[in-house]
Amino acid sequence: MVEPQPHRVTLPNGLRVVLAPNAEPGSTEPGGPPVVGISVHYDVGFRSEPQGRTGFAHLFEHLMFQGSESLEKLAHFRHVQGSGGIFNGSTHQDYTDYFQVLPSNALERGLFLEADRMRAPRLTEENLRNQVDVVKEEIRLNVLNRPYGGFPWILLPPVLYSTFANAHNGYGDFTDLERATVDDCAAFFDTFYAPGNAVLTITGDIDVDHATGLVEKHFGDVPARSVPERPSFAEPFLEGEQRDRQQDPHAPLPAVALGYRLPDPVAELDSYLANVVLGEVLSDGDASRLQQRLVYQDSLVVDVHAGAGLMGAPLDARDPDTFTVTAVHSPEVSTDRVVEAIDSELDRLATEGPTAEELSRVTARWSAGLYRDHDRLISRTLDLGSTELLHGRAELVGELPDRVGAITTEDVAAAAKALRPETRAVLEIEPTGDSDGGAA
């Protein structure tokens, strides 16, 4: 895991730029393979979309690949793939990212492509209608026609949260998607896709001065626009346990999800990281608490997972964020029995904390996983960009192993103690289809 200090540049139009070369200028160390990573993180996600426009941030991610000011539809694809590169984008609670990995001699091509669509994507009625259909089909494939498709990230938030921003379905409602107009898209672009609302990250085999010159050449004339003040999405904690039950015609077995509010990942980072470690103690590997208790000892569930982050990854959102525990169990085992066993393990950790051996094992494994991920250029690029956007400090990526390693038994015990029944949401999944799952 290469962790040189990132270099920063802010253009006059407000674009923030993070440059992380494989080696510092003047270093005698090898610079790594001749590959570069480019990402652009825009400060707009599911929680930014207005009421009546569910799924709009995700829809717009698709539209950004449909051509731009200088390029026709599919040209972006051809230019990246023709250079031997890869590309994609994704929508999260608080940001939307776009990335490319290219040979280092194609750096300027990648920067031109990102700058061109930041300047003016090709928003047409044809592109809009086509991408609405694509998103609807994606929802059918990944949610409506898949076992546990919206579990828990779509179905749990309305039970745990009360505001539209935090509770609504970010994947999208078909009615809202079909009502979208080109004017809506243009307004969304003007509001959220300004250079001052974005972070450009460049990593890998780069010379900082040369890359900075290319950034200024291609992004410097993207017009500056006003950046919206980000609203607070804070809301009160639950004052009593909330429950809901959803039917799933494709699920072969019942399931349950528990949701709890986490400490603010920005303002209370160390408390948040204690919950990251708690999740690892609870369900990471066969030796974890919930695996041992619910799977091997009591045979209550066939699958269990616990962790910080609604979307399945920690440190991927601002406040409020969610700690989840999910379990799939047989019909002969009641949901209450599963929940009682989870509560029992949380109570034991709240009282005793994890053992020194447990703590050492899970923190070492988590840190090793982070190092392993960051050997991949694309993971390093995306994490530096998202951390710069959410925390204002891309350097945090390199500090996380030490900060997680400093988490104590008492810290984890305090995190477990805060996960109380009176402040949580409980979502049950009830299978309603045929036992054989029905026809494909």
MIROGU-739106 format. One record per residue (C-alpha): residue number from 1; residue in one letter; x, y, z. Coordinates in Angstrom, 3 decimals, decimal comma. Each point is the difference from the previous one (the first is absolute). Example, Ala and Ser with C-alpha at 12.3 -4.5 7.8 and 13.67 -1.06 7.14 Angstrom:
<nodes>
{node 1; "A"; {12,300; -4,500; 7,800}}
{node 2; "S"; {1,370; 3,440; -0,660}}
</nodes>
This chain:
<nodes>
{node 1; "M"; {0,000; 0,000; 0,000}}
{node 2; "V"; {1,746; 3,141; -1,230}}
{node 3; "E"; {-0,836; 3,009; 2,138}}
{node 4; "P"; {1,912; 3,113; -1,116}}
{node 5; "Q"; {-1,550; 3,228; 1,179}}
{node 6; "P"; {-2,597; 1,205; -2,485}}
{node 7; "H"; {0,527; 3,306; -1,779}}
{node 8; "R"; {-2,880; 2,444; -0,277}}
{node 9; "V"; {-0,964; 2,633; -2,515}}
{node 10; "T"; {-3,193; 2,062; -0,128}}
{node 11; "L"; {-0,863; 1,584; -3,337}}
{node 12; "P"; {-1,552; 3,489; -0,240}}
{node 13; "N"; {-3,345; -1,626; -0,918}}
{node 14; "G"; {0,001; -1,812; 3,343}}
{node 15; "L"; {1,009; -3,493; -1,125}}
{node 16; "R"; {2,027; -1,748; 2,699}}
{node 17; "V"; {2,768; -2,248; -1,310}}
{node 18; "V"; {1,837; -2,745; 1,900}}
{node 19; "L"; {3,126; -1,464; -1,606}}
{node 20; "A"; {1,568; -3,124; 1,500}}
{node 21; "P"; {2,994; -1,257; -1,997}}
{node 22; "N"; {1,484; -3,412; 0,638}}
{node 23; "A"; {3,220; 1,723; 1,079}}
{node 24; "E"; {0,860; 3,513; 1,080}}
{node 25; "P"; {1,856; 2,288; -2,435}}
{node 26; "G"; {3,740; -0,629; 0,218}}
{node 27; "S"; {-0,475; -3,412; 1,625}}
{node 28; "T"; {2,301; -2,826; -1,026}}
{node 29; "E"; {-2,751; -2,524; 0,650}}
{node 30; "P"; {-1,639; -1,627; -3,045}}
{node 31; "G"; {-3,184; 1,705; -1,119}}
{node 32; "G"; {-2,072; -3,139; -0,425}}
{node 33; "P"; {-1,743; -1,258; -3,127}}
{node 34; "P"; {-0,731; 2,529; -2,784}}
{node 35; "V"; {-3,649; 0,392; 0,954}}
{node 36; "V"; {-2,063; 2,943; 1,276}}
{node 37; "G"; {-3,278; 0,244; 1,860}}
{node 38; "I"; {-2,390; 2,925; -0,487}}
{node 39; "S"; {-3,156; 0,587; 2,015}}
{node 40; "V"; {-2,458; 2,845; 0,383}}
{node 41; "H"; {-2,182; 0,080; 3,117}}
{node 42; "Y"; {-3,000; 2,333; -0,097}}
{node 43; "D"; {-1,568; 1,038; 3,295}}
{node 44; "V"; {-3,451; -1,315; -0,892}}
{node 45; "G"; {-1,576; -3,333; 0,885}}
{node 46; "F"; {-3,283; -1,646; 0,878}}
{node 47; "R"; {-0,560; 2,357; 2,915}}
{node 48; "S"; {0,297; 3,073; -2,234}}
{node 49; "E"; {-2,892; -0,842; -2,314}}
{node 50; "P"; {-3,226; 1,935; 0,577}}
{node 51; "Q"; {-3,288; -1,593; 0,997}}
{node 52; "G"; {-1,798; -1,320; -3,054}}
{node 53; "R"; {3,316; -0,740; -1,712}}
{node 54; "T"; {1,035; -3,272; 1,623}}
{node 55; "G"; {2,813; -1,655; -1,907}}
{node 56; "F"; {0,981; 3,202; -1,771}}
{node 57; "A"; {3,627; -0,004; 1,156}}
{node 58; "H"; {0,395; -3,558; -1,287}}
{node 59; "L"; {-1,770; 0,839; -3,266}}
{node 60; "F"; {2,318; 2,955; -0,511}}
{node 61; "E"; {3,041; -2,220; 0,489}}
{node 62; "H"; {-1,210; -1,969; -3,053}}
{node 63; "L"; {-0,622; 3,173; -2,009}}
{node 64; "M"; {3,581; 1,148; 0,528}}
{node 65; "F"; {1,136; -2,863; -2,247}}
{node 66; "Q"; {-2,276; 0,954; -2,911}}
{node 67; "G"; {2,244; 2,473; -1,750}}
{node 68; "S"; {1,249; 3,509; 0,727}}
{node 69; "E"; {0,693; 3,369; -1,553}}
{node 70; "S"; {2,577; -1,291; -2,480}}
{node 71; "L"; {-0,784; -3,720; -0,104}}
{node 72; "E"; {-2,933; -1,990; -1,301}}
{node 73; "K"; {-1,652; -2,840; 1,893}}
{node 74; "L"; {2,333; -2,976; 0,703}}
{node 75; "A"; {3,116; 2,021; -0,917}}
{node 76; "H"; {1,125; 0,013; 3,648}}
{node 77; "F"; {-0,149; -3,805; 0,003}}
{node 78; "R"; {1,998; -0,302; -3,212}}
{node 79; "H"; {2,720; 2,435; 1,063}}
{node 80; "V"; {0,613; -1,720; 3,349}}
{node 81; "Q"; {-0,204; -3,558; -1,253}}
{node 82; "G"; {2,029; 0,885; -3,089}}
{node 83; "S"; {2,774; 1,140; 2,333}}
{node 84; "G"; {-0,091; -3,296; 1,866}}
{node 85; "G"; {-1,784; 1,510; 2,982}}
{node 86; "I"; {-3,070; -0,653; 2,138}}
{node 87; "F"; {-2,645; 2,393; 1,342}}
{node 88; "N"; {-3,205; 0,128; 2,044}}
{node 89; "G"; {-1,990; 2,083; 2,443}}
{node 90; "S"; {-2,112; -0,538; 3,101}}
{node 91; "T"; {-2,507; 1,882; 2,123}}
{node 92; "H"; {0,180; 0,060; 3,799}}
{node 93; "Q"; {-1,894; 1,678; 2,811}}
{node 94; "D"; {2,081; 3,185; -0,083}}
{node 95; "Y"; {1,958; -0,047; -3,258}}
{node 96; "T"; {0,179; -1,256; -3,566}}
{node 97; "D"; {3,319; -1,140; -1,401}}
{node 98; "Y"; {1,399; -0,616; -3,475}}
{node 99; "F"; {3,314; -1,715; -0,616}}
{node 100; "Q"; {2,409; -1,191; -2,644}}
{node 101; "V"; {3,181; -2,069; 0,135}}
{node 102; "L"; {2,239; 0,540; -3,008}}
{node 103; "P"; {3,569; -0,454; -1,200}}
{node 104; "S"; {1,951; 3,015; 1,200}}
{node 105; "N"; {0,547; 1,202; -3,570}}
{node 106; "A"; {-3,797; 0,424; -0,251}}
{node 107; "L"; {-0,245; 2,315; 3,012}}
{node 108; "E"; {-0,844; 3,043; -2,106}}
{node 109; "R"; {-2,708; -1,906; -1,840}}
{node 110; "G"; {-1,656; -0,985; 3,271}}
{node 111; "L"; {0,126; 3,552; 1,336}}
{node 112; "F"; {-1,503; 1,362; -3,189}}
{node 113; "L"; {-2,890; -2,483; 0,217}}
{node 114; "E"; {-0,835; 0,925; 3,589}}
{node 115; "A"; {0,338; 3,724; -0,619}}
{node 116; "D"; {-2,199; -0,131; -3,086}}
{node 117; "R"; {-2,949; -1,531; 1,798}}
{node 118; "M"; {0,540; 2,217; 3,043}}
{node 119; "R"; {-0,327; 2,923; -2,405}}
{node 120; "A"; {-3,146; -1,213; -1,774}}
{node 121; "P"; {-1,453; -3,518; -0,136}}
{node 122; "R"; {-2,239; -0,829; -2,940}}
{node 123; "L"; {-3,472; 0,277; 1,563}}
{node 124; "T"; {-2,608; -0,908; -2,602}}
{node 125; "E"; {-3,486; -1,449; 0,080}}
{node 126; "E"; {1,236; -3,122; -1,770}}
{node 127; "N"; {2,820; -0,566; 2,474}}
{node 128; "L"; {-2,291; 0,652; 2,963}}
{node 129; "R"; {-2,727; -2,428; -1,070}}
{node 130; "N"; {2,547; -2,646; -0,866}}
{node 131; "Q"; {1,765; 0,264; 3,355}}
{node 132; "V"; {-3,260; 0,036; 1,964}}
{node 133; "D"; {-0,734; -3,368; -1,594}}
{node 134; "V"; {3,523; -1,217; 0,816}}
{node 135; "V"; {-0,338; 1,011; 3,658}}
{node 136; "K"; {-3,440; -1,608; 0,269}}
{node 137; "E"; {1,411; -3,241; -1,382}}
{node 138; "E"; {2,895; 0,214; 2,450}}
{node 139; "I"; {-2,481; 0,347; 2,865}}
{node 140; "R"; {-1,961; -3,006; -1,245}}
{node 141; "L"; {3,186; -2,056; -0,237}}
{node 142; "N"; {1,636; 1,043; 3,272}}
{node 143; "V"; {-3,004; 0,610; 2,252}}
{node 144; "L"; {-3,435; -1,063; -1,192}}
{node 145; "N"; {0,903; -3,374; -1,490}}
{node 146; "R"; {2,844; -0,985; 2,337}}
{node 147; "P"; {-0,261; -1,725; 3,389}}
{node 148; "Y"; {0,603; 2,549; 2,773}}
{node 149; "G"; {0,432; 2,635; -2,732}}
{node 150; "G"; {-0,640; 3,082; 2,127}}
{node 151; "F"; {1,263; -1,553; 3,208}}
{node 152; "P"; {1,028; 1,873; 2,004}}
{node 153; "W"; {1,166; 3,229; -1,667}}
{node 154; "I"; {-3,339; 0,909; -1,627}}
{node 155; "L"; {-2,468; -1,529; 2,464}}
{node 156; "L"; {1,641; 0,799; 3,343}}
{node 157; "P"; {0,431; 3,816; -0,194}}
{node 158; "P"; {-3,771; 0,767; 0,033}}
{node 159; "V"; {-0,228; -1,883; 3,302}}
{node 160; "L"; {3,025; 1,636; 1,630}}
{node 161; "Y"; {-0,311; 3,530; -1,427}}
{node 162; "S"; {-2,873; 2,461; -0,334}}
{node 163; "T"; {1,175; 2,670; -2,464}}
{node 164; "F"; {-0,335; -0,401; -3,766}}
{node 165; "A"; {3,730; 0,503; -0,569}}
{node 166; "N"; {0,989; -2,898; 2,263}}
{node 167; "A"; {-2,968; -2,325; -0,448}}
{node 168; "H"; {-0,874; -0,044; -3,699}}
{node 169; "N"; {0,968; -2,553; -2,631}}
{node 170; "G"; {3,102; 1,372; -1,705}}
{node 171; "Y"; {-0,154; -2,581; -2,769}}
{node 172; "G"; {-3,161; 1,640; -1,286}}
{node 173; "D"; {-3,757; -0,214; -0,302}}
{node 174; "F"; {-1,265; -0,811; -3,492}}
{node 175; "T"; {-2,592; 2,782; 0,060}}
{node 176; "D"; {2,548; 2,606; 1,056}}
{node 177; "L"; {2,500; -1,196; -2,605}}
{node 178; "E"; {-2,564; 0,116; -2,814}}
{node 179; "R"; {-0,971; 3,571; 0,906}}
{node 180; "A"; {3,547; 1,286; -0,398}}
{node 181; "T"; {0,480; 2,619; -2,720}}
{node 182; "V"; {3,027; 1,390; -1,812}}
{node 183; "D"; {-0,567; 3,282; 1,820}}
{node 184; "D"; {0,154; -1,882; 3,314}}
{node 185; "C"; {3,303; -1,530; -1,086}}
{node 186; "A"; {1,426; 3,367; -1,046}}
{node 187; "A"; {-0,983; 1,520; 3,344}}
{node 188; "F"; {1,542; -2,932; 1,891}}
{node 189; "F"; {3,237; 0,400; -1,973}}
{node 190; "D"; {0,141; 3,761; 0,556}}
{node 191; "T"; {-0,600; -0,450; 3,731}}
{node 192; "F"; {2,266; -2,894; 0,891}}
{node 193; "Y"; {2,541; -0,548; -2,779}}
{node 194; "A"; {1,877; 3,279; 0,362}}
{node 195; "P"; {3,805; -0,299; 0,191}}
{node 196; "G"; {-0,088; 1,468; 3,495}}
{node 197; "N"; {-2,159; -2,945; 1,095}}
{node 198; "A"; {2,508; -2,613; -1,156}}
{node 199; "V"; {3,336; -1,621; 0,857}}
{node 200; "L"; {2,277; -1,230; -2,795}}
{node 201; "T"; {2,497; -2,665; 1,077}}
{node 202; "I"; {2,960; -1,202; -2,064}}
{node 203; "T"; {2,220; -2,824; 1,218}}
{node 204; "G"; {2,682; -2,378; -1,216}}
{node 205; "D"; {2,809; 0,553; -2,477}}
{node 206; "I"; {-0,199; 3,788; -0,222}}
{node 207; "D"; {2,289; 2,990; 0,231}}
{node 208; "V"; {-1,775; 2,527; 2,223}}
{node 209; "D"; {0,988; 3,089; -1,968}}
{node 210; "H"; {-0,837; -1,555; -3,349}}
{node 211; "A"; {-3,361; -1,314; 1,245}}
{node 212; "T"; {-0,830; 3,371; 1,539}}
{node 213; "G"; {0,669; 1,703; -3,323}}
{node 214; "L"; {-2,355; -2,420; -1,772}}
{node 215; "V"; {-2,689; 0,594; 2,617}}
{node 216; "E"; {0,257; 3,765; -0,483}}
{node 217; "K"; {-0,089; -0,433; -3,778}}
{node 218; "H"; {-3,169; -2,095; -0,069}}
{node 219; "F"; {-1,937; 1,027; 3,120}}
{node 220; "G"; {1,127; 3,605; 0,363}}
{node 221; "D"; {-2,590; 1,369; -2,435}}
{node 222; "V"; {-2,948; -1,971; 1,395}}
{node 223; "P"; {-2,278; 2,850; 1,103}}
{node 224; "A"; {-0,268; 0,606; 3,738}}
{node 225; "R"; {-3,505; -0,177; 1,433}}
{node 226; "S"; {-1,406; 0,547; 3,445}}
{node 227; "V"; {0,164; -3,020; 2,276}}
{node 228; "P"; {-3,056; -0,819; 2,101}}
{node 229; "E"; {0,389; 0,050; 3,764}}
{node 230; "R"; {-0,251; -3,590; 1,124}}
{node 231; "P"; {-3,005; -0,408; 2,306}}
{node 232; "S"; {0,227; -1,870; 3,262}}
{node 233; "F"; {-1,620; -3,429; -0,171}}
{node 234; "A"; {-0,010; -0,364; 3,782}}
{node 235; "E"; {-3,114; -1,280; 1,696}}
{node 236; "P"; {-0,883; -1,139; 3,548}}
{node 237; "F"; {0,909; -3,477; 1,173}}
{node 238; "L"; {-2,801; -2,516; 0,426}}
{node 239; "E"; {-1,643; 0,029; 3,410}}
{node 240; "G"; {-1,333; -3,535; -0,262}}
{node 241; "E"; {0,573; -3,088; -2,096}}
{node 242; "Q"; {-1,633; 0,194; -3,428}}
{node 243; "R"; {-1,027; -3,134; -1,924}}
{node 244; "D"; {-1,142; -0,782; -3,505}}
{node 245; "R"; {-0,589; -3,128; -2,056}}
{node 246; "Q"; {0,397; -0,292; -3,752}}
{node 247; "Q"; {-0,999; -2,891; -2,244}}
{node 248; "D"; {2,482; -1,367; -2,526}}
{node 249; "P"; {-1,344; -2,414; -2,646}}
{node 250; "H"; {3,526; -1,027; -0,992}}
{node 251; "A"; {1,566; -0,572; 3,418}}
{node 252; "P"; {0,489; -3,678; 0,864}}
{node 253; "L"; {0,297; 0,646; 3,758}}
{node 254; "P"; {-1,063; 2,642; 2,534}}
{node 255; "A"; {2,460; 2,734; 0,874}}
{node 256; "V"; {0,345; 2,802; 2,511}}
{node 257; "A"; {1,965; 3,248; 0,033}}
{node 258; "L"; {0,761; 2,156; 3,033}}
{node 259; "G"; {0,928; 3,625; -0,590}}
{node 260; "Y"; {1,636; 2,419; 2,439}}
{node 261; "R"; {1,243; 3,574; -0,347}}
{node 262; "L"; {3,777; 0,413; 0,015}}
{node 263; "P"; {2,141; 2,813; 1,416}}
{node 264; "D"; {0,747; 2,752; -2,502}}
{node 265; "P"; {2,744; -1,434; -2,253}}
{node 266; "V"; {1,534; 3,458; -0,454}}
{node 267; "A"; {-0,386; 1,694; 3,382}}
{node 268; "E"; {0,268; -3,195; 2,118}}
{node 269; "L"; {2,366; -2,057; -2,126}}
{node 270; "D"; {1,622; -2,048; 2,771}}
{node 271; "S"; {-3,391; -0,989; 1,438}}
{node 272; "Y"; {-1,106; -0,914; -3,510}}
{node 273; "L"; {3,124; -2,135; -0,492}}
{node 274; "A"; {-0,769; -1,815; 3,264}}
{node 275; "N"; {-3,235; -1,103; -1,678}}
{node 276; "V"; {1,966; -1,152; -3,041}}
{node 277; "V"; {2,054; -2,217; 2,305}}
{node 278; "L"; {-3,170; -1,146; 1,795}}
{node 279; "G"; {-1,443; -1,160; -3,310}}
{node 280; "E"; {3,150; -2,023; -0,660}}
{node 281; "V"; {-0,116; -1,569; 3,475}}
{node 282; "L"; {-3,641; -0,944; -0,535}}
{node 283; "S"; {0,139; -1,593; -3,438}}
{node 284; "D"; {3,405; -0,042; -1,705}}
{node 285; "G"; {1,016; -3,621; -0,490}}
{node 286; "D"; {-0,947; -3,302; 1,579}}
{node 287; "A"; {1,452; 1,008; 3,374}}
{node 288; "S"; {-2,214; 3,112; 0,298}}
{node 289; "R"; {-2,602; 0,330; 2,744}}
{node 290; "L"; {-3,169; -0,251; -2,111}}
{node 291; "Q"; {1,371; -2,766; -2,225}}
{node 292; "Q"; {0,904; -2,052; 3,035}}
{node 293; "R"; {-3,253; 0,623; 1,881}}
{node 294; "L"; {-2,650; 0,135; -2,711}}
{node 295; "V"; {1,468; -2,344; -2,613}}
{node 296; "Y"; {2,094; -2,607; 1,812}}
{node 297; "Q"; {-1,246; -0,084; 3,587}}
{node 298; "D"; {-3,766; 0,574; -0,229}}
{node 299; "S"; {-0,555; -0,683; -3,739}}
{node 300; "L"; {-2,403; 2,937; -0,238}}
{node 301; "V"; {1,097; 1,525; -3,309}}
{node 302; "V"; {1,636; -0,987; -3,272}}
{node 303; "D"; {1,603; 3,397; -0,557}}
{node 304; "V"; {0,765; 3,000; 2,198}}
{node 305; "H"; {1,864; 3,243; -0,535}}
{node 306; "A"; {0,593; 3,140; 2,070}}
{node 307; "G"; {1,759; 3,201; -0,896}}
{node 308; "A"; {0,131; 3,771; -0,307}}
{node 309; "G"; {-1,352; 1,622; -3,149}}
{node 310; "L"; {-3,457; -0,262; -1,525}}
{node 311; "M"; {1,429; -0,781; -3,443}}
{node 312; "G"; {2,196; -2,773; 1,350}}
{node 313; "A"; {3,212; 1,991; 0,417}}
{node 314; "P"; {1,128; 2,219; 2,880}}
{node 315; "L"; {0,963; 3,650; -0,413}}
{node 316; "D"; {-2,068; 0,296; -3,171}}
{node 317; "A"; {-2,410; 2,695; 1,219}}
{node 318; "R"; {-0,334; 2,994; 2,260}}
{node 319; "D"; {-2,345; 0,124; 2,989}}
{node 320; "P"; {-2,397; -1,710; 0,492}}
{node 321; "D"; {1,398; -3,424; -0,802}}
{node 322; "T"; {-1,240; -3,444; 0,966}}
{node 323; "F"; {1,287; -3,069; 1,820}}
{node 324; "T"; {-1,769; -3,100; -1,279}}
{node 325; "V"; {-0,308; -3,599; 1,121}}
{node 326; "T"; {-1,614; -2,339; -2,543}}
{node 327; "A"; {-0,843; -3,670; 0,343}}
{node 328; "V"; {-1,710; -2,615; -2,157}}
{node 329; "H"; {-1,665; -2,775; 1,982}}
{node 330; "S"; {-2,189; -3,055; -0,463}}
{node 331; "P"; {-3,810; 0,246; 0,260}}
{node 332; "E"; {0,102; -2,161; 3,141}}
{node 333; "V"; {1,968; 2,678; 1,857}}
{node 334; "S"; {-1,914; 3,104; 1,045}}
{node 335; "T"; {1,311; 3,475; -0,697}}
{node 336; "D"; {-0,227; 0,834; 3,702}}
{node 337; "R"; {2,287; -2,911; 0,869}}
{node 338; "V"; {2,617; 1,228; -2,474}}
{node 339; "V"; {-0,245; 3,566; 1,310}}
{node 340; "E"; {0,268; -1,186; 3,605}}
{node 341; "A"; {3,212; -1,885; -0,801}}
{node 342; "I"; {1,470; 3,093; -1,697}}
{node 343; "D"; {-0,952; 2,126; 3,005}}
{node 344; "S"; {1,617; -2,547; 2,310}}
{node 345; "E"; {3,310; 0,256; -1,856}}
{node 346; "L"; {-0,171; 3,800; -0,062}}
{node 347; "D"; {-0,687; 0,041; 3,756}}
{node 348; "R"; {2,978; -2,300; 0,613}}
{node 349; "L"; {2,277; 2,261; -2,023}}
{node 350; "A"; {-1,380; 3,106; 1,720}}
{node 351; "T"; {0,848; -1,519; 3,380}}
{node 352; "E"; {3,277; -1,775; -0,715}}
{node 353; "G"; {1,234; 1,407; -3,285}}
{node 354; "P"; {1,888; -2,169; -2,472}}
{node 355; "T"; {3,025; -1,953; 1,133}}
{node 356; "A"; {3,459; 1,300; -0,802}}
{node 357; "E"; {0,411; -2,859; -2,496}}
{node 358; "E"; {-3,280; 0,860; -1,744}}
{node 359; "L"; {0,890; 3,665; -0,205}}
{node 360; "S"; {3,461; -0,703; -1,362}}
{node 361; "R"; {-1,337; -2,459; -2,575}}
{node 362; "V"; {-2,761; 2,186; -1,418}}
{node 363; "T"; {2,002; 3,244; -0,088}}
{node 364; "A"; {2,904; -1,761; -1,724}}
{node 365; "R"; {-2,341; -1,605; -2,528}}
{node 366; "W"; {-1,832; 3,267; -0,680}}
{node 367; "S"; {3,258; 1,896; -0,492}}
{node 368; "A"; {1,396; -2,743; -2,233}}
{node 369; "G"; {-3,161; 0,194; -2,108}}
{node 370; "L"; {0,442; 3,746; -0,352}}
{node 371; "Y"; {3,614; -0,401; -1,124}}
{node 372; "R"; {-1,036; -2,728; -2,430}}
{node 373; "D"; {-2,771; 2,132; -1,485}}
{node 374; "H"; {2,345; 2,930; -0,431}}
{node 375; "D"; {2,422; -2,052; -1,990}}
{node 376; "R"; {-2,713; 0,329; -2,660}}
{node 377; "L"; {0,335; 3,390; -1,645}}
{node 378; "I"; {-3,722; 0,499; -0,464}}
{node 379; "S"; {-0,758; -0,650; 3,681}}
{node 380; "R"; {2,698; 2,465; 1,044}}
{node 381; "T"; {-1,282; 2,622; -2,429}}
{node 382; "L"; {-3,627; -0,275; 1,081}}
{node 383; "D"; {0,780; -0,057; 3,719}}
{node 384; "L"; {2,252; 3,052; -0,198}}
{node 385; "G"; {-2,696; 1,884; -1,908}}
{node 386; "S"; {-2,905; -0,949; 2,242}}
{node 387; "T"; {2,002; 0,664; 3,174}}
{node 388; "E"; {1,038; 3,415; -1,279}}
{node 389; "L"; {-3,622; 0,810; -0,806}}
{node 390; "L"; {-1,599; -1,330; 3,192}}
{node 391; "H"; {2,740; 0,747; 2,550}}
{node 392; "G"; {2,021; 2,693; -1,726}}
{node 393; "R"; {3,167; -2,056; 0,526}}
{node 394; "A"; {1,080; -2,623; -2,507}}
{node 395; "E"; {2,914; -0,723; 2,379}}
{node 396; "L"; {-2,474; -1,760; 2,281}}
{node 397; "V"; {0,155; -3,033; -2,289}}
{node 398; "G"; {3,609; -0,642; 1,019}}
{node 399; "E"; {-0,717; 0,683; 3,689}}
{node 400; "L"; {-2,854; -2,483; 0,387}}
{node 401; "P"; {2,053; -3,123; 0,836}}
{node 402; "D"; {1,667; 1,764; 2,942}}
{node 403; "R"; {-3,257; 1,566; 1,187}}
{node 404; "V"; {-1,810; -3,332; -0,123}}
{node 405; "G"; {2,966; -1,650; 1,718}}
{node 406; "A"; {-0,392; 2,487; 2,866}}
{node 407; "I"; {-3,594; -1,082; 0,722}}
{node 408; "T"; {-0,166; -1,581; 3,469}}
{node 409; "T"; {-2,143; -2,686; 1,615}}
{node 410; "E"; {-1,786; 2,778; 1,896}}
{node 411; "D"; {-0,752; 1,860; -3,234}}
{node 412; "V"; {-1,649; -3,077; -1,522}}
{node 413; "A"; {-1,935; -0,666; 3,191}}
{node 414; "A"; {-1,341; 3,570; -0,075}}
{node 415; "A"; {-1,028; -0,425; -3,635}}
{node 416; "A"; {-1,866; -3,216; 0,816}}
{node 417; "K"; {-1,696; 1,636; 2,983}}
{node 418; "A"; {-1,429; 2,719; -2,259}}
{node 419; "L"; {-1,787; -2,531; -2,240}}
{node 420; "R"; {-3,124; -0,195; 2,130}}
{node 421; "P"; {-3,419; -1,438; -0,986}}
{node 422; "E"; {-1,763; 3,282; 0,759}}
{node 423; "T"; {2,001; 1,868; -2,649}}
{node 424; "R"; {-0,136; -2,479; -2,856}}
{node 425; "A"; {-2,078; -1,052; -2,979}}
{node 426; "V"; {-0,908; -3,627; -0,673}}
{node 427; "L"; {-0,907; -1,097; -3,518}}
{node 428; "E"; {-1,334; -3,498; -0,664}}
{node 429; "I"; {-0,055; -1,652; -3,421}}
{node 430; "E"; {-2,796; -2,514; -0,508}}
{node 431; "P"; {0,309; -2,398; -2,966}}
{node 432; "T"; {-3,243; -0,262; -1,946}}
{node 433; "G"; {1,028; -1,956; -3,131}}
{node 434; "D"; {0,160; -3,693; -0,812}}
{node 435; "S"; {2,604; -2,021; 1,856}}
{node 436; "D"; {1,861; -0,651; -3,266}}
{node 437; "G"; {0,272; 3,725; -0,692}}
{node 438; "G"; {-2,274; -0,073; -3,039}}
{node 439; "A"; {0,903; 0,186; -3,646}}
{node 440; "A"; {2,926; 2,107; -1,084}}
</nodes>
